[in-house]
């Protein structure tokens, strides 16, 4: 039964993200989400009382994935291999199941501010910057390391592409990020 509830929760999150992308967060109602899922509103309310609850749920899932990444990075500080692995793991987060969440965030900044989740995400990215810059004193090297993180975030951001179909594939973004963060001789 737990698996079924989790599956329904994930389906609600996925469909909500689809509708938010199609219509915008503000113009999407719980009724529309329930209809798309072929659920009653009561069944939807069992999992989420409001659209805000849905957003907080997928932001919490993203935060948990980033916390796991940051925890791993903190325990493996100060090595070039650890920096590369942090970037690889971050690439997997932003190119994988959380890509739609990142797109939602970027396309709905006013809602993100209103819901109070933007600052928590920004704090995690700041810590990620600190991890990839650990032990680097040279400002140019620090900038390249930060740009490596940004390069990975760009793969999920249609705002930076002339056509959303031209977003860099995950492997290309990761290769560029690793080149940016590689130690210079």
C-alpha positions as CSV (number, residue, x, y, z in Angstrom):
1,X,0.0,0.0,0.0
2,X,2.8,2.4,0.8
3,X,4.1,1.9,-2.8
4,X,0.7,2.8,-4.3
5,X,0.5,5.9,-2.2
6,X,4.0,7.0,-3.2
7,X,3.2,6.2,-6.9
8,X,0.1,8.4,-6.7
9,X,2.0,11.2,-5.0
10,X,4.7,11.1,-7.7
11,X,2.0,11.0,-10.5
12,X,0.4,14.1,-8.9
13,X,3.7,15.9,-8.8
14,X,4.5,15.0,-12.4
15,X,1.1,16.0,-13.8
16,X,1.1,19.2,-11.7
17,X,4.5,20.1,-13.2
18,X,3.2,19.4,-16.7
19,X,0.2,21.6,-16.2
20,X,2.3,24.3,-14.6
21,X,4.6,24.3,-17.6
22,X,1.6,24.3,-20.1
23,X,-0.6,26.9,-18.4
24,X,1.5,28.5,-15.7
25,X,1.4,28.0,-12.0
26,X,-1.2,30.7,-11.3
27,X,-3.6,29.5,-14.0
28,X,-3.6,25.8,-12.9
29,X,-6.2,24.6,-10.5
30,X,-6.3,21.5,-8.3
31,X,-9.5,20.5,-10.2
32,X,-7.5,20.5,-13.5
33,X,-4.8,18.4,-11.9
34,X,-7.3,15.9,-10.6
35,X,-9.1,15.8,-14.0
36,X,-5.8,15.1,-15.8
37,X,-5.1,12.3,-13.4
38,X,-8.6,11.0,-13.6
39,X,-8.9,11.3,-9.8
40,X,-11.6,12.9,-7.7
41,X,-10.7,16.1,-5.9
42,X,-11.1,14.1,-2.7
43,X,-8.5,11.6,-3.8
44,X,-6.2,14.5,-4.7
45,X,-6.8,16.2,-1.3
46,X,-5.8,13.0,0.4
47,X,-2.3,13.6,-0.8
48,X,-2.2,17.4,-1.2
49,X,-4.6,20.0,0.1
50,X,-3.3,22.9,-2.1
51,X,-1.1,23.6,-5.1
52,X,1.3,25.1,-2.7
53,X,1.6,21.7,-0.9
54,X,2.4,20.1,-4.2
55,X,5.2,22.6,-4.9
56,X,6.5,22.3,-1.4
57,X,6.6,18.5,-1.9
58,X,8.7,18.5,-5.0
59,X,10.9,21.2,-3.6
60,X,11.4,19.1,-0.5
61,X,12.3,16.1,-2.7
62,X,14.9,18.3,-4.6
63,X,16.2,19.7,-1.3
64,X,16.7,16.1,0.0
65,X,18.6,15.1,-3.2
66,X,20.8,18.2,-2.8
67,X,21.4,17.6,0.9
68,X,22.6,14.1,0.1
69,X,25.0,15.5,-2.5
70,X,26.2,18.2,-0.2
71,X,26.7,15.7,2.6
72,X,28.8,13.5,0.4
73,X,30.8,16.5,-0.8
74,X,31.5,17.7,2.8
75,X,32.8,14.3,3.7
76,X,35.1,14.1,0.7
77,X,36.5,17.7,0.6
78,X,39.8,18.9,-0.9
79,X,40.5,16.6,-3.7
80,X,40.2,17.0,-7.5
81,X,38.4,13.6,-7.7
82,X,35.9,14.8,-5.1
83,X,35.2,18.0,-7.0
84,X,34.6,16.0,-10.2
85,X,32.3,13.6,-8.4
86,X,30.3,16.4,-6.9
87,X,29.8,17.9,-10.4
88,X,28.9,14.4,-11.7
89,X,26.3,13.9,-9.0
90,X,24.9,17.4,-9.4
91,X,24.6,16.8,-13.1
92,X,22.6,13.6,-12.4
93,X,20.3,15.6,-10.2
94,X,19.7,18.5,-12.6
95,X,19.5,16.3,-15.7
96,X,17.4,13.6,-14.2
97,X,14.1,13.5,-12.4
98,X,14.6,17.1,-11.0
99,X,15.0,18.8,-14.4
100,X,11.2,19.6,-14.6
101,X,11.4,21.0,-11.1
102,X,14.3,23.3,-12.0
103,X,12.4,24.4,-15.1
104,X,9.3,25.1,-13.0
105,X,11.5,27.2,-10.6
106,X,13.0,29.2,-13.4
107,X,9.7,29.8,-15.1
108,X,7.8,30.8,-11.9
109,X,10.1,33.0,-9.9
110,X,7.3,35.2,-8.5
111,X,5.5,32.1,-7.2
112,X,8.8,30.7,-5.8
113,X,9.3,34.0,-3.8
114,X,5.7,33.9,-2.6
115,X,6.0,30.3,-1.5
116,X,9.3,31.1,0.3
117,X,11.3,28.3,-1.3
118,X,13.7,30.3,-3.5
119,X,16.1,31.2,-0.6
120,X,16.4,27.6,0.6
121,X,17.4,26.5,-2.9
122,X,19.8,29.4,-3.3
123,X,21.5,28.6,0.0
124,X,22.1,25.0,-1.3
125,X,23.6,26.3,-4.5
126,X,25.8,28.6,-2.6
127,X,27.1,25.7,-0.5
128,X,27.6,23.7,-3.8
129,X,29.7,26.7,-5.0
130,X,31.8,26.5,-1.8
131,X,32.4,22.8,-2.3
132,X,33.6,23.0,-5.9
133,X,35.8,26.0,-5.0
134,X,37.2,24.4,-1.8
135,X,41.0,25.0,-1.5
136,X,41.1,27.3,-4.5
137,X,42.6,30.8,-3.7
138,X,42.9,32.0,-7.3
139,X,39.9,34.2,-8.2
140,X,39.9,32.9,-11.9
141,X,39.9,29.3,-10.7
142,X,37.1,30.0,-8.3
143,X,35.1,31.6,-11.1
144,X,35.7,28.7,-13.4
145,X,34.5,26.3,-10.6
146,X,31.3,28.3,-10.1
147,X,30.7,28.5,-13.9
148,X,31.0,24.7,-13.9
149,X,27.9,24.5,-11.6
150,X,26.1,27.1,-13.7
151,X,26.9,25.1,-16.9
152,X,25.2,22.1,-15.4
153,X,22.1,24.2,-14.4
154,X,21.8,25.5,-17.9
155,X,21.0,22.1,-19.3
156,X,17.6,22.3,-17.6
157,X,16.9,26.0,-18.4
158,X,15.1,26.7,-21.7
159,X,15.5,30.4,-21.0
160,X,19.1,30.2,-22.2
161,X,18.3,28.4,-25.5
162,X,17.0,29.9,-28.7
163,X,14.9,26.8,-28.9
164,X,14.3,24.4,-26.0
165,X,15.3,21.6,-28.3
166,X,18.8,23.1,-28.4
167,X,19.6,22.7,-24.7
168,X,22.9,21.0,-24.3
169,X,22.6,17.3,-23.6
170,X,23.6,16.3,-20.1
171,X,26.9,14.6,-21.3
172,X,28.0,17.8,-23.1
173,X,27.1,20.0,-20.1
174,X,29.0,17.7,-17.8
175,X,32.0,17.6,-20.1
176,X,32.2,21.4,-20.2
177,X,31.7,21.6,-16.4
178,X,34.5,19.2,-15.8
179,X,36.8,21.1,-18.1
180,X,36.0,24.4,-16.4
181,X,36.7,22.9,-12.9
182,X,39.8,21.0,-13.9
183,X,43.0,22.1,-12.2
184,X,45.2,24.3,-14.4
185,X,48.9,23.7,-14.7
